[in-house]
Amino acid sequence: MAGFSVGIILLSVIFKGKKTSCNYGPNDRVIMNLSKKIWHSTLVNNSTFDSISFDKFLDMASVDFNKSNTTKDSCKVYYLDGYWNEKAISLEIENCEKTVNLLRLNLKSK
């Protein structure tokens, strides 16, 4: 018990003030990966859903792995469900090596 207590104290001192996170779940890993990349929209008239909106959307989004195509070698296609401006939406995005491309934005009916 003493060793465990000393270990906890050492870890709290080492990681104090650092932004560390543990993203072990597949949903969390995909969202973290998407949030680190440059965002592009391939939609023609999409002036309202910009990169800031995409970052806010990612905070509470979930990946629908049943619809997603994660077997592609180049750019994997993911379907994300979440909320934007208090409306339920679904995004189809293409996750490439350095960029994320928005392919489709759908409003979901309740």
ZINOR-V235964 format. One record per helix or strand of 2 or more residues. SS is the DSSP state (H for helix, E for strand). FROM is the first residue (numbers start at 1). TO is the last residue. If there is no record, write none. Layout:
ss={SS:SS}
from={FROM:FROM}
to={TO:TO}
This chain:
ss={H:H:E:H:E:E:E:E}
from={2:26:38:51:62:76:87:99}
to={14:35:41:59:63:84:95:107}
